[in-house]
Amino acid sequence: MSEPNNLTTVGAVIDVLGGNTVVQRATGVNTSQTVSQWRIRNLMPARLYNFMISGVQKRNCSAPKSLWGVVEGEWGDADDVAH
């Protein structure tokens, strides 16, 4: 199996999943305009991370959690920054 294609933008994730209309229908959001707004903001709802990343991985791709606003790391890392 080849290396995963690393997607670095929300637009790339949406495109690999089939475009605005396909993503809108699959995620259950009201309109494809909502998906367009994700592209503009370069941020998708964190609640959709697990669902969408499974589709991304099925297409032999990967994407950082930050595209969904999901913070990576552990709580202790934040304590180190605060002091």
Secondary structure, DSSP 4 states (H G I P E B T S, - for coil): -PPPEEP-SHHHHHHHTT-HHHHHHHHT-S-HHHHHHHHHHT---GGGHHHHHHHHHHTTEE--GGGGTPPPS-HHHHHHHH-
